[in-house]
Amino acid sequence: MAEKKVPFTKEQIEKIIEKYPTPFHIYDEKAIRENAKRFYKAFSWVPGGFKNYFAVKALPNPYIMKILKEEGMGADCSSLPELLLSEKVGIKGENIMFTSNNTPAQEYKKAKELGAIINLDDITHIPFLEKTAGLPDLVCFRYNPGPLKEGNSIIGNPEEAKYGFTRQQLFDGYKLLKEKGVKRFGIHTMVASNELNPDYFIETAEILFDLVVEVFEKVGVKIELVNLGGGIGIPYKPEQKAVDLEYVSAGIKKAYEEKIKAKPLDPLKIVMECGRMVTGPFGYLVSQAIHKKETYKNYIGIDACMANLMRPALYGAYHHITNMNNPDGKKDRIYDVVGSLCENNDKFAINREMAETKPGDIIVIHETGAHGYAMGFNYNGKLRSAELLLLPDGSVKKIRRAETVDDYFATLDLSGL
Ligand SMILES: *Cc1c(COP(=O)(O)O)cnc(C)c1O
């Protein structure tokens, strides 16, 4: 099995650790920019323009959002703080997609104030939005394909998902918007996450293109924006392959030419809301082994815990681990790599084949650039780590300090004791 690469040498990371104690997440700016450029290049053919709205929840750090803004991305938000983060970075207007659900009134107000594209999750949100914030020029609906006809093997079971409009509600909703004087329209769907099958995204586009045509024919509403959602997966395991963006793009282009070209609907804007594939592979949780324990199993205890990366505990997710002190050693040991929470699922790896590991070794956990820091929490009094940016020239910038015990106490007023 090929070893996954890290963007720093052992000597470099030792230097960084001298200045910034472990654990921390470090993000590779150069790789993030190169990946963003490749993503945009793949979709440069889109007649009405292509944009990825970075799903802020994946990595809600304004320094990262600024880099992505410079690469042409917008922000996909679903809460008030995410909207405020975008505002701080200078992402405004239709560079914000507000795709939320069960949305509180104040969040609609802020989204409207910023001029965001508001993507409604339910038909009852039309009057709710009208009442609380007023209807914007451009309104988008989230479609839930529900029990799709046979022939679509990839879309799992959207009937069980809380999101989106039914098919009939879409037609009724666009009709209602038209009656209310809304002039510009979008359509969105997203029913999968971390999907590695490239055909899934082509099928999603086909479904939405067909709907754009049907809505035009049935309701006379001309949709200008097709939002294919996020959900492009990343290869967490060394043997997995990244989604071939050029292949996805070619498939969507073919569907566009068949279904949209030569109709009055051309040119359409095609946008996505990817988060994971934008930053996930380019983040690393850097920690150090502090204990080695041999009981019924062999454990490597590190100075990070589930509060720094919840995915293994939450989903049983695989994250590759590199021991920087023994990167090429024979993987003839079997370890559970664990944190220090009083929860037995606080494990980064279970029964992992690894090279011999000792206390003091630098342990790097891969693909933590999405839903890593972002899912952090304070359970057991654990503090969130710092976030660092590895700049293209090899230097390091701190883009978020680590929490301190004072932060932990910040919401308490001890004078009432
Ligand atoms: C989470 C989410 C995304 C981003 O998904 P990724 O898997 O990170 O690409 C996009 N849109 C919505 C509505 C989401 O909830």
The ligand as an SDF file (V2000), in Angstrom:
LIG
                    3D

 15 15  0  0  0  0  0  0  0  0999 V2000
  -22.3540   19.8120    3.9800 C   0  0  0  0  0  0  0  0  0  0  0  0
  -22.9980   20.4910    2.8430 C   0  0  0  0  0  0  0  0  0  0  0  0
  -22.2640   20.8030    1.6930 C   0  0  0  0  0  0  0  0  0  0  0  0
  -20.8320   20.4150    1.5330 C   0  0  0  0  0  0  0  0  0  0  0  0
  -20.6580   19.0540    1.4590 O   0  0  0  0  0  0  0  0  0  0  0  0
  -19.2060   18.4440    1.1870 P   0  0  0  0  0  0  0  0  0  0  0  0
  -19.3940   16.9880    1.4130 O   0  0  0  0  0  0  0  0  0  0  0  0
  -18.2960   19.0790    2.1540 O   0  0  0  0  0  0  0  0  0  0  0  0
  -18.8510   18.7690   -0.2220 O   0  0  0  0  0  0  0  0  0  0  0  0
  -22.8870   21.4930    0.6940 C   0  0  0  0  0  0  0  0  0  0  0  0
  -24.1850   21.8560    0.7880 N   0  0  0  0  0  0  0  0  0  0  0  0
  -24.9200   21.5680    1.8580 C   0  0  0  0  0  0  0  0  0  0  0  0
  -26.3290   21.9900    1.8960 C   0  0  0  0  0  0  0  0  0  0  0  0
  -24.3600   20.8590    2.9180 C   0  0  0  0  0  0  0  0  0  0  0  0
  -25.1010   20.5780    3.9860 O   0  0  0  0  0  0  0  0  0  0  0  0
  1  2  1  0
  2  3  1  0
  2 14  2  0
  3  4  1  0
  3 10  2  0
  4  5  1  0
  5  6  1  0
  6  7  2  0
  6  8  1  0
  6  9  1  0
 10 11  1  0
 11 12  2  0
 12 13  1  0
 12 14  1  0
 14 15  1  0
M  END
$$$$
